[in-house]
């Protein structure tokens, strides 16, 4: 429970009045990443229900996105921006890392954040219109699980940084445990909403598998640039995984 509370404090802005601290084994709390996603997803789900009762779907979508930024403190959006500023500056490794540490937002960062938010808004709006609000609940669960997958058998090019708490410290049992927790949460949610059918199960498993492959390929491409990953890149992966999950669910549940 201490590790769950600790990682909840680390990854969200929820007011939890308990000081758990960060120790040398803080990385073991990564197995709770899907649970953190579930807590956030429940908040998004609740905001979606309430806002749809009061406002139209467009306003409800904006409220969900604003709620996401508030509850996470924009932590992952910041990582998204820094990653695109650094990796796509087309400089050498050291300069890329310096740019990623710079607190100022460049053109690449602004464009990446704007485009991701616009795309997420579009897909969330469509899913709400189709009565698939429960997808918003699962979105952060899957995305934060992808962060754990990104940390498996990887390294960081920096000596210091928040990402160093987790990167390269995911053992095989913890990786398997995280994936099982994620799949368990997905199974429970689709059962509760009445979507526990063979096609739905296959679509969820297919979406998760494609995201895992995409994350590992993304990590591999980053290695070629900076020989490792950073905390900013983990934030970037979270944002892109959320968007990727929305896209895949749209394609599988609505397009077909």
N, C-alpha and C positions, 0 to 999 in steps of 0.2 A: 504493500500500500504506500510506503514511503517513496518508493521509486516512481509509482504512478503519479503521486502528488507532485513530486519534483519535476517530472517531465511535463506535467500539465502547466506548472508555473513557468517552465522554460519556453514552451511553445505557444502559450496563449497569454492573453491579458485578463484572464478570469481572476477575480479577487479572492485568492485562497490564502487565508490568514495563518499559514503554517510555514515556518522556515526550515526547509529540509536540507538546504545547502547542496554543493556539488563536490563529490569525492572522486577518487581515482576509478571507481567502478560505476560511474554515472552512465557509461555506455550500455550497461545492462538494462537500463530503463527503455532502450529502444524497442524492446518487445511489446511495450505499451503504446507505441506509435499509432497502431490501428484504433486503440481505445480512445486516445486523444482525438483522433479523427471522428470517432463516433460521437463523442461529447460535442464537438463543434458541429457535426452534422445534425444532431438533435436541435441545437440552437437554430441552425439555418432552416430546418424543417418547421420549427415552431414559428419562426418569423414569416415563412412562406404561407402557413395556414392563416395566421392573424392578418397579414397584409393583404392577402387575397380576399378576405372577408370585408375589408374596409376599402381597398383601392382596386384599380384594374391590374391586369397582369404585368403591364409595363412598369408601373410603379412598384409592384411587388418584387419584380426582378431587381430593380435598383436598390431596394431596401435590403434584399438578401446580400447583394454585393457589398453594400456599405457595412452591413453587419459582419461580413467576413473580414473586411479590412480592420474593423474595430476590435473584433475578438482575437485576431492574430497580431495586431499591432503593425500590420503591413510588413511583417518580417520576411515572408517569402516573396512578396512583390519587390522588396528591396534587393533580395538576392537575384531575382530575375533581371532587374535593371543593371545591377553591377556585373552580372555575368555577360550580358549582351554588350555592355560598354567595353569590358575587357577583352573577351574572346574575339569579338568582331572589330577590334581596333587594328588588327593585322600587324601587330608589333611583335617583338621577341617575347620570350616567356617571362622574363623579369618585369618588363614594362607592362605586360598584360596583368600580372599580379598586382602591380602598383596601381594601375587604373581601377582594378576591382576593389581595392582598399579605399580609394578616394570616395568620400561621402557625397561628392557632387554628382548630379545626374547629367549624363551626356545625351546626345541625340539618339543614339542606339537604345539607351535605357528608356527614354521617354516613349519612343516608338514601340518598343517591346511591351512595356506596361500597358500602353493605350490599346494596342492591338489585342493583347490577351484579354483585357477587361471587356473590350467590345465583343470579341468572339464568345466569351463566357456569357455575357449578357444575352447575346442572340440565342445561344443554345438553351440557357436556362429559361428564357421566355418561351421558347418552343416547347420545352418539356413541361412547363407549367400549363400551357395551353392544351397539351395532350393528357393532362391529369397524371403526370409522372413526377410529382413532387418528391417522391421517395428516392429518386435518383440523386437529388441534391443532398440527401442524408448520407448516401454511400460515397459520394464524390471525395470528401476529405479522408474517409477511411482508406480508400484505395490509394490516393495520392501520397499519404504519409507512409503507407506500406512500401511504396516505391522508393522512398528515401532510404529505408532500411536496405532494400535490394541494391541501391546505388552504393551503399557503404560496404558491401560484401566484397572482400578481397581487393580492396582499393587502398590508395595511400594519398596523403596530402603533400603538396609541394611547399607548404609553409611550416615553419617551426611553431608558430603560434596561431590561434584562431579558434572560434567557437566550434567550427567543423571538426577540429582535432579531437574533440570529445567523443566523436562517433566514427569518423572515417577510418576504415580498415580494422575496426574493432568488433565487427559482427561475425560471430562464429556460425558454423553450419547449423547447430541446434537452434540458435536464436533466429537465424534466417527462416528455417522451417517453421518454428513456432510462430513467428510473425505472419507468415503466409497462411498458416492454419487459422490463426485468430481472425485475419482479414476475411478468409473464405467463410468462417463460421458466422461472422457478423453479416456478411452478404446473404448467407443462407437464411438466417433468422429474419432479416428485414424482408426479403422477397416472400418468405412464408407468411409473415404478418400481413403484408399488403396483398396477398392472394396471387402472387406471381411465381409460386413454386411449381413450375411446370418444366418438362424436359427442354423445350425450346428456350425458355428463359434461363435455365441453368447453363445450357450450352453457350448462350450469348454472353452471360456473365463470365464464364470461364474463358471463353475466347477473347473477350475484351481485356481481362486481366493478363492473359498470356501475351497478347500483343503489346500491352504496356510494358511488361517485364522485358521483352525483347527490345523494345524501343529504348527503354532506360539503359540497358546494358550497351546498346550500340551508341547511344549518346555519350555515355561515360567513356567508351572506347575512343570516340572522336575527340573528346576533350583531352585525353591522355596524350594525343598526338600534338596538342598545342602547349600544354603546361605540365605534362607528366604527372597528373594526379587530379584530384578534385578538392574543392574548398566548401566551406559552409555556404557561401553565396550560391555555389552551383547546386547544393542540396535544396536551397530555397527555390531556385529556378526549376529544378526537377519537380518539386511539389506543385508549382503553378502550372507547368506544362502537362503534368500528369492529370491534374484536375480537368484541364481543358481537353486533354486526350480522352479521358473517360467519358466526358459529356459528348464528344464527337462520336465515339464508338457506340454509345448507347443510342444516340440519335440514329445512327446508320442501321443498327440492328433492330431496334424496337419500332422505329417510325418509318424508315425508308423501305423496309421489307415487309 
